[in-house]
Amino acid sequence: MEIKKIDKKMLIIALKIAIGTSAAMFIAQALHLQNAGSAGTIALLTILTTKWETIRLSVARIVTFAISVLLVLFIFVNIHVNWVAFGLYMFFVVLACEMLGWKSTISVNSVIGAHFLIAQDFSPQFIANEFLLVLIGTVVAFVVNLFSHNKNRQKKLVANITYVEAQLKMILRELASYLLKREMKADVWDDIRNLEARLKNLVVDAYEYEGNTFRTHTGYYMSYFEMRLEQCNV
C-alpha cells in the first residue's frame, strides 16, 4: 500500500476539520443540545466541500431536514417496530434526496432519523434541537471554509501557467525535430505524457480555487488548463 506524504494542503484540511468539528460540538454543548457530537459530524461532512458547494449544501440540508421531519412524524409515530420504521424512513429519504439531486445530504438525514428513533421524542422542542444541530454544523463549516489561502493558490496557478507555456514550446520544438528525423536526446512522447499528468492536477487545483473564492472571472484558470490538456490529447 502506497503511503502519501503529508503536504501543506493535507495539513490545512486536517486543521480545518479539527477546528470546525470541535467548534461545532462546543457551541452545541454550550446551548445544552442533545446529541451535541452530531453537530461536529455535520460540520465535518460540510467542511470537505468548497465555499460555493457549502452554500448550496447548507440550503439542501435545511430543505431535506424539513422533509426528514415530515417522514419521521408520519413513519415513526405510526410504525412501532424500529427496524421496519427506520428502513422505510431511509427508503423515502434516499428517494427524495436522489430526486432533488442532493445525494450528499443522505448521511446527515440518516443521523437525524436515528436520533428521533432512539429518543422517541417528536415534540417541537426536540425538532428544534435537531434543526439547531444541522444549523450549527453548516454555519461553522461555512465560516471555516472562508479561510482558503486563495492568494497563495492564485500565485501558484499563475506560476503554473508560465510553466505550462514553457513546456509546450519545448514540446513543439521536440515535435519539429522528430518530424525532421533529427537526433533527439529527449523523448517527446514522455514529455507530453508528463505534461498531461501535470495538467490534470492543475485542473483540479483551478477548480478548487474557483469554488473557494467569491471573485469574478476565476473560471479563466480552469478553462486555460482544460484547453492545454485537450491540446496535449491532440
Secondary structure, DSSP 8 states (H G I E B T S, - for coil): -------HHHHHHHHHHHHHHHHHHHHHHHTT-TTTHHHHHHHHHHHTS-HHHHHHHHHHHHHHHHHHHHHHHHHHHH---HHHHHHHHHHHHHHHHHHHT-GGGHHHHHHHHHHHHHHT--SHHHHHHHHHHHHHHHHHHHHHHT---HHHHHHHHHHHHHHHHHHHHHHHHHHHHHHTT---SS-HHHHHHHHHHHHHHHHHHHHHHHHT---SSTHHHHHHHHHHHHHHH-
